[in-house]
Amino acid sequence: MYCSVISAGISGVDAVPVYVEADVSRGMPGFSIVGYVSSQIREARDRIRAALINMDISLPVNRITVNLAPGDLRKEGTGYDLPIAAAVLMAMGRIEPGALEKTMLLGELRLDGTVGRVNGVLPSVMTAREIGCGTCILPMENVAEGRVVEGVRVLGIRNLSELLAYAEGELPSQPPCSVEKREEEYRVDFAEMQGQESVKRAALIAAAGFHNILLSGPPGSGKSMAAERIPTILPELTEEERLEISRIHSIVGLLPEGEALVSRRPYRAPHHTITGPALCGGGISPRPGEVTLAHRGVLFLDEMPEMDPGVLEMLREPLESRRITVSRLGGVCVYPASFLLAAAMNPCPCGYFPDRSRCRCSPVEIRRYQNRVSQALLDRMDLHCEVQEATYQEISSNKRADMTSAKMRALVNRAGERQRERYRGTTIRFNSEIPSGEVRKYCEMTEDAAQMMEGAFRHLRLSGRGYFHVIKVARTIADLDEAELISRTHVGEALCFRSPDRNVIDRYCPGMT
C-alpha cells in the first residue's frame, strides 16, 4: 500500500516542501529510505522500529520503502523521523489515508516513542502556509515558534501515541503558548566607559547609520569594551526584522529557549582563528556562517590582523552586497548578510606604536603587521577611530559618565526616524545602504560642504568608494543634528573618522622606511 505525507527541508534560509512517500509491498523483508538522504535519516529506520516496538506495534514482514522527494534536494537532520513514521503507519493501515491530508509534520522520534525538538520550524511553517497546508504537527517544544505564523493551525504532540489519537479525531491537549516580545536589559552600558568621548561619538554615528567601524589603539584602551556596547544603542528591531532574524536562528537552533522570536539584535564575536566556512558559511551541506548569524546586528572581529588574510578577504563581498553566495556541486545558496562590522586592531605587533618609549617594533615589522589587513578591506570601513588610553583621573573617577547607552540610543532612534521617513517606499533602511547611484539624491550638501569634499578627494586621494562612504557618514551626522542639508561641519567630522593613514610610520619614523 502506498501513502504520502508532507514535511519540509531547509535550503539556504528558506524551507521547501518535502513529500515523504511510503510503500509496504510483498518481497524480501527490509526497510529502506531513499531520496538523497544523509546518514542521520538512514538511522531513522532503527529509531522508528524501536519506537513502534515500545508502543506494541510491530512492523509487517514485508518490504518497506520510504522515498523523500524531490530527489535533487539533500535531506539532513532528524526532523523527518515523525513524517516517516506517520507515512509507514499509514501504509500499514494504522492511520486512515485522509487523516493527515494538508498536514505538515516535523519532529525527531526517540526510542520510547516521544517526539523531540527540531530546528528550522519557523521557515517550515511559513512554507506550509504558502503551499496550502492548514495544519502543522510539531514537537511540543516547538509549538510557540510555529504559532508565530498566522493562518496555520499549529498542534504540538508529546509522543507518537498522540499522533495516532489525532488521526482518529482526538485532539491532544495544548498548553497555552505566548509569543509576546520579551524585554531584556543589557548587562553593559556606555556609562561604564570613563572618558573616551571620541570613541563614544564614533560608536554613536556607527549605530545611527549602521556604518562599519574600525577601532585601533593599544592593548587595554577600551576597543573591545566599546564594540561590546554598540548593540545597546542600536535601534529597536521592527517586526519584519525580528521575523527575518528568527528564521535564520531557527535553522541553526539558536532561538533562545522559551522565546518564539528573538528580542534583540544579534551580536557575534568569533575568535580570530575562525575558518572561512565558519565565517561566511559553507560546508559539504551549506550552513549559515557568522556573517549571516549577525544579520541585522553586529559582527565584532577582535585582533583583526591576527586573522588569516584569506579569511578576511572573504568579507569583501558581504560588506558590499550585504549577502553571501555559497556555491556547491548540489546548488547555490544565498544567505543574507547585512551587518554592522565592528573591528579592533593594535597599531603594531606589541600594540604601543606610535609611543616610541614603549614600542620596540621596527618600522618593517609595523608595516608588515598593518599590511595583513588589505587596503581594499580598510576602504570598506566607514569609520576609523583611534582609541587613546584613558588617563588616571578618568579611570579613578567615581563619577558615572554622562553619556549613557539610554541617552545614546535616544539619539540613534531620533536619527532612525528621519531615515525611515526619507527612505519610505524603498528597500533602504539605513544611510550606509544608500546605493552609490542615489547618493546625490539623498545626500544633498551645502556649497561649502561640496567644496570641502572636492578638496578632500584630491588631497586625501580618496577612492571612489571612500568618497561615497564619507558622504554617507556625513548624512548620518546631519541626521543626528536634525539637519536637512549636509554642512561643512558634518563633512569635516566625517573626514576626521576616515583615512586609515598607512603613512603614519613615516610621520613618526622619518627616513626609516
C-alpha positions as CSV (number, residue, x, y, z in Angstrom):
1,M,0.0,0.0,0.0
2,Y,1.3,3.4,-1.0
3,C,0.8,6.6,1.2
4,S,2.4,10.0,1.4
5,V,2.6,12.8,4.0
6,I,4.1,16.3,3.8
7,S,7.2,17.6,5.6
8,A,9.8,20.3,4.9
9,G,13.6,20.6,4.2
10,I,15.9,23.6,4.5
11,S,17.6,25.2,1.5
12,G,19.5,28.3,2.4
13,V,17.4,30.3,4.9
14,D,14.1,29.0,3.4
15,A,12.2,25.8,3.7
16,V,10.9,23.8,0.8
17,P,8.2,21.1,0.9
18,V,9.4,17.5,1.1
19,Y,7.0,14.7,0.3
20,V,7.5,11.6,2.4
21,E,6.3,8.5,0.5
22,A,6.0,5.1,2.0
23,D,5.1,1.8,0.3
24,V,4.6,-1.6,2.0
25,S,4.7,-4.4,-0.5
26,R,5.5,-8.0,-0.9
27,G,9.1,-9.0,-1.2
28,M,12.2,-9.6,0.8
29,P,11.6,-8.1,4.3
30,G,13.5,-4.9,4.7
31,F,13.3,-1.2,5.5
32,S,15.0,1.2,3.1
33,I,15.0,5.0,2.9
34,V,16.0,6.7,-0.4
35,G,15.9,10.2,-1.9
36,Y,19.3,11.8,-1.5
37,V,19.3,11.4,2.3
38,S,22.1,11.7,4.9
39,S,23.2,9.1,7.4
40,Q,21.1,10.7,10.1
41,I,17.9,9.9,8.1
42,R,19.0,6.4,7.3
43,E,19.4,5.8,11.0
44,A,15.7,6.7,11.4
45,R,14.9,3.1,10.4
46,D,16.3,1.9,13.8
47,R,14.7,4.7,15.8
48,I,11.3,4.2,14.2
49,R,11.4,0.4,14.6
50,A,12.3,0.7,18.3
51,A,9.7,3.4,18.9
52,L,7.0,1.2,17.3
53,I,8.0,-1.9,19.2
54,N,7.9,0.1,22.5
55,M,4.3,1.1,21.6
56,D,3.4,-2.6,20.9
57,I,3.3,-2.0,17.2
58,S,5.2,-4.5,15.0
59,L,6.4,-3.7,11.5
60,P,5.0,-6.1,8.9
61,V,7.2,-8.8,7.5
62,N,7.2,-7.1,4.1
63,R,9.4,-4.8,2.1
64,I,9.1,-1.2,3.3
65,T,10.3,1.5,1.0
66,V,10.4,5.2,2.0
67,N,11.2,7.9,-0.5
68,L,11.8,11.6,0.3
69,A,11.0,13.8,-2.8
70,P,12.3,15.9,-4.5
71,G,15.3,13.8,-5.2
72,D,17.7,16.7,-6.1
73,L,17.4,18.2,-2.6
74,R,19.8,17.0,0.1
75,K,17.9,16.0,3.2
76,E,19.5,16.1,6.6
77,G,18.6,16.1,10.2
78,T,16.3,14.1,12.4
79,G,13.2,16.2,11.7
80,Y,12.0,13.6,9.2
81,D,11.5,10.9,11.8
82,L,7.9,11.8,12.6
83,P,6.7,12.1,9.0
84,I,8.5,8.9,8.0
85,A,6.8,7.1,10.9
86,A,3.5,8.6,10.0
87,A,3.8,7.5,6.4
88,V,4.8,4.0,7.4
89,L,1.9,3.7,9.8
90,M,-0.5,5.0,7.1
91,A,0.9,2.4,4.6
92,M,0.4,-0.3,7.3
93,G,-3.2,0.7,7.7
94,R,-2.9,2.1,11.3
95,I,-3.7,5.6,10.1
96,E,-6.5,6.4,7.7
97,P,-5.1,7.8,4.4
98,G,-7.0,11.1,4.6
99,A,-6.4,11.7,8.2
100,L,-3.2,13.8,7.6
101,E,-4.3,15.5,4.4
102,K,-2.9,19.0,4.0
103,T,-0.9,18.5,7.2
104,M,2.8,19.1,7.6
105,L,4.7,17.0,10.1
106,L,8.1,17.7,11.7
107,G,9.8,16.0,14.7
108,E,12.6,13.8,16.0
109,L,11.5,10.4,17.2
110,R,13.1,8.8,20.3
111,L,13.3,5.1,21.1
112,D,10.4,5.3,23.6
113,G,8.1,7.0,21.1
114,T,8.4,10.6,22.4
115,V,8.8,13.4,19.9
116,G,11.7,15.8,20.4
117,R,12.6,19.3,19.4
118,V,14.0,20.1,15.9
119,N,15.5,23.1,14.1
120,G,14.0,25.1,11.2
121,V,10.4,25.1,12.4
122,L,9.7,28.8,11.7
123,P,10.6,28.7,8.0
124,S,8.9,25.3,7.6
125,V,5.6,26.6,9.0
126,M,5.8,29.6,6.7
127,T,6.3,27.2,3.8
128,A,3.3,25.2,5.0
129,R,1.1,28.3,4.7
130,E,2.4,29.0,1.2
131,I,1.6,25.6,-0.1
132,G,-1.9,25.5,1.5
133,C,-1.3,23.2,4.5
134,G,-3.9,24.2,7.1
135,T,-2.3,22.2,9.9
136,C,1.3,21.7,11.2
137,I,2.0,18.9,13.8
138,L,5.2,19.7,15.7
139,P,7.1,18.7,18.8
140,M,5.6,20.4,21.9
141,E,8.9,22.3,22.4
142,N,8.5,24.0,19.0
143,V,4.8,25.0,19.3
144,A,5.5,28.6,20.4
145,E,7.9,29.1,17.5
146,G,5.4,27.7,15.0
147,R,2.4,29.8,16.3
148,V,4.2,32.9,15.2
149,V,2.9,32.3,11.7
150,E,-0.7,33.3,11.2
151,G,-3.1,31.3,9.0
152,V,-1.8,27.9,10.1
153,R,-3.2,25.7,12.9
154,V,-0.2,24.5,14.9
155,L,-0.5,21.5,17.1
156,G,2.1,20.1,19.5
157,I,2.4,16.4,20.3
158,R,4.5,14.7,23.0
159,N,4.7,11.2,21.6
160,L,3.6,9.0,18.7
161,S,0.5,7.9,20.6
162,E,-0.9,11.4,20.4
163,L,-0.4,11.4,16.6
164,L,-2.4,8.2,16.4
165,A,-5.1,9.7,18.6
166,Y,-5.2,12.9,16.4
167,A,-5.6,10.7,13.3
168,E,-8.6,9.1,15.0
169,G,-10.2,12.5,15.7
170,E,-8.9,13.1,19.2
171,L,-7.2,16.5,19.7
172,P,-4.1,16.3,22.0
173,S,-4.2,18.8,24.9
174,Q,-2.4,22.0,24.1
175,P,-0.7,24.1,26.7
176,P,-1.0,27.9,26.4
177,C,1.8,29.5,24.4
178,S,2.7,33.2,24.5
179,V,4.5,34.8,21.6
180,E,4.8,38.2,23.3
181,K,8.0,40.1,23.0
182,R,10.3,39.8,26.0
183,E,12.1,43.0,27.0
184,E,15.6,42.3,28.3
185,E,18.0,44.7,29.9
186,Y,21.6,44.8,28.6
187,R,24.3,44.0,31.2
188,V,26.7,46.5,29.8
189,D,26.4,50.3,29.3
190,F,28.5,53.0,27.7
191,A,28.3,54.8,31.1
192,E,30.9,52.4,32.3
193,M,33.4,53.9,29.9
194,Q,35.2,56.8,31.6
195,G,36.4,59.4,29.1
196,Q,36.8,58.1,25.5
197,E,34.4,60.7,24.2
198,S,35.7,60.4,20.6
199,V,35.1,56.6,20.7
200,K,31.6,57.1,22.0
201,R,30.9,59.6,19.3
202,A,32.2,57.2,16.6
203,A,30.0,54.4,18.1
204,L,27.0,56.7,18.1
205,I,27.5,57.6,14.4
206,A,28.1,53.9,13.5
207,A,24.9,52.8,15.3
208,A,22.8,55.6,13.8
209,G,23.7,54.9,10.2
210,F,24.7,51.2,10.6
211,H,28.2,52.1,9.5
212,N,31.2,49.8,9.7
213,I,33.7,50.9,12.3
214,L,37.4,50.1,12.9
215,L,38.9,50.8,16.4
216,S,42.7,51.0,16.5
217,G,44.7,51.5,19.7
218,P,47.0,50.0,22.3
219,P,46.1,47.0,24.5
220,G,43.6,47.8,27.3
221,S,42.5,51.1,25.8
222,G,38.8,50.0,25.6
223,K,38.4,48.9,22.0
224,S,36.6,45.6,22.8
225,M,34.7,47.4,25.6
226,A,33.3,49.9,23.1
227,A,32.4,47.3,20.5
228,E,30.6,45.2,23.0
229,R,28.3,48.1,23.9
230,I,27.3,49.1,20.4
231,P,24.3,46.7,20.4
232,T,23.0,48.6,23.4
233,I,22.4,51.7,21.3
234,L,21.1,50.2,18.1
235,P,17.6,50.9,17.0
236,E,14.9,48.5,18.3
237,L,14.0,45.7,15.9
238,T,11.0,46.0,13.7
239,E,8.6,43.1,13.5
240,E,9.9,42.3,10.0
241,E,13.5,42.3,11.2
242,R,12.5,40.0,14.2
243,L,11.0,37.5,11.8
244,E,13.9,37.7,9.4
245,I,16.5,37.1,12.2
246,S,14.4,34.4,13.8
247,R,14.2,32.4,10.6
248,I,18.0,32.3,10.4
249,H,18.4,31.4,14.1
250,S,15.7,28.8,13.9
251,I,17.6,26.9,11.2
252,V,20.8,26.7,13.3
253,G,19.0,26.1,16.6
254,L,19.9,29.5,18.2
255,L,16.5,30.7,19.2
256,P,16.5,31.4,22.9
257,E,14.7,28.8,25.0
258,G,11.2,29.8,25.7
259,E,11.1,32.5,23.0
260,A,9.3,32.4,19.7
261,L,11.2,35.3,18.2
262,V,14.4,37.0,19.0
263,S,14.1,40.1,21.1
264,R,17.4,41.9,20.4
265,R,19.8,42.4,17.6
266,P,22.4,39.7,17.2
267,Y,26.0,40.2,18.5
268,R,28.5,37.8,17.2
269,A,32.2,37.8,18.2
270,P,34.1,34.9,16.7
271,H,37.6,34.0,17.7
272,H,40.4,35.3,15.4
273,T,41.3,31.6,14.4
274,I,37.9,31.2,12.7
275,T,37.9,29.5,9.3
276,G,36.4,30.8,6.1
277,P,33.3,28.4,6.0
278,A,32.6,29.2,9.7
279,L,32.8,33.0,9.0
280,C,30.9,33.2,5.7
281,G,29.0,29.9,5.6
282,G,29.7,26.7,3.7
283,G,30.5,23.0,4.3
284,I,29.5,20.0,2.4
285,S,25.9,20.8,3.1
286,P,26.0,24.6,3.3
287,R,25.1,26.2,6.6
288,P,25.0,29.9,7.6
289,G,28.2,31.4,8.8
290,E,28.9,34.2,11.3
291,V,28.2,36.9,8.8
292,T,24.6,35.6,8.4
293,L,24.1,34.9,12.1
294,A,25.0,38.6,12.6
295,H,22.4,39.7,10.1
296,R,20.7,43.0,11.2
297,G,23.1,43.1,14.2
298,V,26.8,43.4,15.0
299,L,29.8,41.3,13.9
300,F,32.8,42.0,16.1
301,L,36.2,40.9,14.9
302,D,38.8,41.5,17.6
303,E,42.6,41.3,16.8
304,M,41.8,41.6,13.1
305,P,45.4,41.4,11.8
306,E,45.8,38.1,13.6
307,M,43.1,36.5,11.4
308,D,44.0,34.6,8.3
309,P,44.3,37.2,5.5
310,G,42.4,34.9,3.1
311,V,39.5,34.7,5.6
312,L,39.4,38.4,6.0
313,E,39.3,39.0,2.2
314,M,36.1,36.8,2.2
315,L,34.3,39.7,3.9
316,R,34.6,42.0,0.9
317,E,31.6,40.6,-0.9
318,P,29.1,40.7,2.0
319,L,30.3,44.1,3.1
320,E,29.3,45.5,-0.4
321,S,26.4,43.3,-1.5
322,R,25.0,42.6,2.0
323,R,24.6,38.9,1.1
324,I,26.9,35.9,0.7
325,T,26.7,33.3,-2.1
326,V,27.9,29.8,-1.3
327,S,28.3,27.6,-4.4
328,R,28.4,23.8,-4.1
329,L,28.1,20.9,-6.5
330,G,24.4,20.4,-5.4
331,G,23.4,24.0,-6.0
332,V,23.8,27.6,-4.8
333,C,22.7,29.1,-1.5
334,V,22.4,32.8,-1.0
335,Y,22.4,33.9,2.6
336,P,21.5,37.4,3.9
337,A,24.5,39.2,5.5
338,S,23.5,42.8,6.3
339,F,25.5,43.5,9.5
340,L,27.4,46.3,11.2
341,L,31.1,45.3,11.2
342,A,33.0,46.4,14.3
343,A,36.7,45.5,14.1
344,A,39.5,46.1,16.5
345,M,43.3,46.0,16.0
346,N,46.5,47.1,17.5
347,P,48.7,49.5,15.5
348,C,51.7,47.2,15.7
349,P,52.7,43.7,17.0
350,C,53.4,44.9,20.5
351,G,50.4,47.3,20.4
352,Y,52.1,50.6,21.6
353,F,53.0,52.3,18.4
354,P,53.5,55.3,17.9
355,D,54.6,55.6,21.6
356,R,58.3,55.1,20.9
357,S,59.1,54.9,24.6
358,R,57.2,51.6,24.8
359,C,57.1,50.3,21.3
360,R,60.0,48.1,20.3
361,C,58.8,47.2,16.9
362,S,60.8,48.1,13.8
363,P,59.2,50.1,11.0
364,V,59.4,47.0,8.8
365,E,57.5,44.9,11.4
366,I,54.9,47.6,11.9
367,R,54.3,47.9,8.2
368,R,54.1,44.1,7.7
369,Y,51.7,43.8,10.6
370,Q,49.4,46.6,9.2
371,N,49.5,45.1,5.7
372,R,47.9,41.9,7.0
373,V,44.6,43.9,6.6
374,S,44.3,44.9,2.9
375,Q,43.6,48.4,1.8
376,A,40.6,47.1,-0.1
377,L,39.1,45.9,3.2
378,L,40.0,49.1,5.1
379,D,38.4,51.1,2.4
380,R,35.1,49.4,3.2
381,M,35.2,50.6,6.8
382,D,33.2,53.8,7.1
383,L,34.7,55.0,10.4
384,H,38.3,54.7,11.6
385,C,38.7,55.6,15.2
386,E,42.0,55.8,17.1
387,V,41.4,54.8,20.7
388,Q,43.6,56.5,23.2
389,E,44.4,55.2,26.6
390,A,42.3,56.7,29.4
391,T,44.1,59.0,31.9
392,Y,44.5,58.1,35.6
393,Q,41.9,60.8,36.5
394,E,39.3,59.2,34.2
395,I,39.9,55.7,35.4
396,S,39.9,56.5,39.1
397,S,36.9,58.8,38.9
398,N,33.8,57.5,40.7
399,K,31.6,59.8,38.6
400,R,29.3,57.9,36.2
401,A,29.7,59.1,32.6
402,D,27.0,61.5,31.4
403,M,26.7,59.8,28.0
404,T,24.8,56.5,28.9
405,S,23.6,53.9,26.5
406,A,20.0,55.1,27.1
407,K,20.8,58.6,26.0
408,M,22.8,57.5,23.0
409,R,20.0,55.1,21.9
410,A,17.5,58.0,22.1
411,L,19.7,60.0,19.7
412,V,20.0,56.9,17.4
413,N,16.3,56.4,17.4
414,R,15.7,60.1,16.5
415,A,18.1,59.8,13.6
416,G,16.5,56.5,12.6
417,E,13.1,58.2,12.4
418,R,14.5,60.6,9.9
419,Q,16.0,57.8,7.8
420,R,12.7,55.8,7.9
421,E,10.8,58.8,6.6
422,R,13.4,59.6,4.0
423,Y,13.6,56.0,2.6
424,R,9.9,55.2,2.9
425,G,8.8,53.1,0.0
426,T,12.3,51.9,-0.8
427,T,14.4,48.9,0.3
428,I,16.9,51.2,2.0
429,R,16.8,51.1,5.9
430,F,20.0,53.0,6.9
431,N,22.2,55.6,5.4
432,S,25.0,53.0,4.9
433,E,22.8,51.1,2.5
434,I,22.3,54.0,0.0
435,P,23.4,52.8,-3.5
436,S,26.2,54.9,-5.0
437,G,24.0,56.0,-7.8
438,E,21.5,57.5,-5.4
439,V,23.9,59.3,-3.0
440,R,23.3,62.6,-4.9
441,K,19.5,62.2,-4.4
442,Y,19.6,61.6,-0.7
443,C,22.7,63.4,0.4
444,E,22.3,67.0,-0.6
445,M,25.1,69.2,0.6
446,T,25.6,72.9,1.0
447,E,28.0,74.7,-1.3
448,D,30.7,74.9,1.3
449,A,30.4,71.2,2.1
450,A,30.7,70.3,-1.6
451,Q,33.9,72.4,-1.9
452,M,35.3,70.6,1.2
453,M,34.6,67.2,-0.3
454,E,36.2,68.2,-3.6
455,G,39.4,69.3,-1.8
456,A,39.4,66.2,0.4
457,F,39.0,63.9,-2.6
458,R,42.1,65.5,-4.2
459,H,44.4,65.9,-1.2
460,L,43.5,62.7,0.7
461,R,43.4,60.7,-2.5
462,L,40.1,59.1,-1.6
463,S,38.9,56.2,-3.7
464,G,35.5,56.3,-5.4
465,R,34.2,54.0,-2.7
466,G,35.8,56.1,0.1
467,Y,34.3,59.3,-1.4
468,F,30.8,57.9,-1.2
469,H,31.4,56.4,2.3
470,V,32.4,59.8,3.6
471,I,29.2,61.4,2.2
472,K,27.0,58.7,3.8
473,V,28.7,59.2,7.2
474,A,28.2,62.9,6.8
475,R,24.5,62.2,6.1
476,T,24.2,60.3,9.4
477,I,25.9,63.1,11.3
478,A,23.5,65.6,9.8
479,D,20.6,63.3,10.9
480,L,21.9,63.3,14.4
481,D,21.9,67.1,14.2
482,E,18.4,67.0,12.7
483,A,19.7,68.9,9.7
484,E,18.2,68.6,6.2
485,L,21.4,69.6,4.3
486,I,24.9,68.2,4.9
487,S,27.0,71.1,6.1
488,R,30.8,71.8,6.1
489,T,30.9,70.8,9.8
490,H,29.3,67.4,9.0
491,V,31.7,66.7,6.2
492,G,34.6,67.7,8.4
493,E,33.7,65.4,11.2
494,A,33.1,62.5,8.7
495,L,36.6,63.1,7.2
496,C,38.1,63.0,10.7
497,F,36.8,59.5,11.1
498,R,38.0,58.4,7.7
499,S,41.5,57.8,6.3
500,P,43.4,54.9,7.7
501,D,46.8,56.6,7.4
502,R,49.3,54.0,6.4
503,N,52.0,56.7,6.2
504,V,51.8,57.2,10.0
505,I,55.1,55.2,10.2
506,D,56.8,57.8,8.0
507,R,55.5,60.6,10.2
508,Y,56.8,59.1,13.4
509,C,59.9,57.4,12.0
510,P,61.1,59.7,9.1
511,G,63.6,58.1,6.8
512,M,63.4,54.6,8.4
513,T,61.2,53.0,5.8
